Amino acid sequence: MTRYRILPLAFLLVAASCAIAQSTNAPDITVSAKARAIQESAIVVDTHADTPQRFLDEGFDIGSTDPNDTGHISLDKAHRGNLGAEFFSIWVDPGTNEGHFAKHTFDLIDSVYEQAARHPDRMMMAFSVADVERAHKEHKLAALMGIEGGHSIENDMHLLRDYYRLGVRYMTLSWSNTNEWADSSGDINDPKVEHHNGLTDFGKQVVLEMNRLGMMVDISHVADKTFWDAIATTKAPVIASHSSARALVDAPRNMTDDMLRAVAKNGGVVQVNFFSGFDDQAYWDASRAQAKERDAAVAAFIAQKKAAGQTVTYVDTDRVEREWTSKLPRPPFHVLIDHIDHIAKVAGVDHVGLGSDFDGVGGATPQRMNSAADLPKITQALLDRGYSADDIKKVLGGNILRVFRQVEEVSREMQAQPH
Ligand SMILES: [Zn+2]
C-alpha cells in the first residue's frame, strides 16, 4: 500500500476528458520456452498485494474473469503467471479507522477467508511453508496474510497473538504512520508527530513476541532507526515484504546498501516493490513535484465527501489514484529488474525476492507489468541478464520460503524454552 491518493474533483474532470498517454510502441517482452519452463517449475511467491481492500469495499470476487478489470490479482491472472502463493495485505487506514483498528483488521482477515471458501478448488488458506508446498502440489493459490502497520495491534500483545492464531504470518512494524512504539519513514521528518528514536521498549517486546509466535518481522515502511533497532532485537531473519533500493531511487521508504547488507547478515530477504515511484527516480521526482497540490486536494476531497454524509473508501480513492497516476509516463520495465539486480549484487542472490504491492499502487507499475499474469517476464529478464535457473527460482520464491522456514524453526526453539 502506497500513500498516494486523493485528488481534487477539478483534476478528475480534467483527467476524464484527456486522452491518457501512457501506452508505448515498444514491443512486448516475449517469454521464451526456457523462461516459461523455469517459471512453471518454481513455487512463485509474492509477499504483498492489497487486494483485500477490493474484497471488502468493492465485493470483488477473485474468481473474476472480467477482461475490463484493471486489478492486478485474480485467480485467472495468478494462474497465467504461475503465482503459487500470495501474501494478502491486511492494511487498516489509520486516518479513517481511528478508534477501531482491530475491528477493521478482523474484517479484512475475514474477507480473505471468504474468497478461499468461495473457490476451494483453486485457492486455499495457508499458514506455513508446508501449506504453501501442499497448495503448489494441488495446483491451488496459497493465500497467506500479512498485517501492514503495527497500529493494528492497538498496543496490545493479546491482539498480536490473536492475529497469529487467525493466520497472520508477517507484520510491518509500521505503515506510513508512526505508531506508539515504532517510527515510520513516512512521517519521520514531520515535527508534529511524536517520535521514539526507533523502537520503544514495548516495540522491542513486540519483535520478540513475533519471533516466539513464528510471525515474520517485516521492516518495510519503517524509519531507518526502527530498522536498525529491529535488526539488533530480532532472533529470527527479517523480511522487507515490499521495498526497493535507495541507491537507485532516493525515497525514504527504500533501503540503503548498508541496510541490504545487514539483512543479508541477518539471513533475511528484501522483496522488491513494483511501484513506479520506488523503482524510477524520474517518476518519484514527478510525483513529489505534485505533492503539495495533491495534499491540499486531499483535504478538499475528504471535506466534500464528509459534507455529503459519505465515507471515503479505498475503492473511491484507488479510482482517483488511477486517474492521477495515468497522467505520469510509466517507466520502462527494466527499472524493476534493476532493483532485483542491485539487491542481488549488494546483498546476494539469496536475499532478494518479489513484493509487488499489486492492487496497492493505483496501477502505477512499470510498462509491461500489468498484473500477476506478467510475472514470467521477470524470469525472462533475469535469464537475459545471465541469471541461472537455480538463482531465478530463489528470487521467485525460494528465498522467502527459506526465511519463512527459519522463522518457524526459531519459533519452535523459543517455545521450547520456559518463559
Ligand atoms: Zn505498503
Residues whose N, C-alpha, C, O or C-beta is under 5 A from the ligand:
A	BS01	ZN	M1 T2
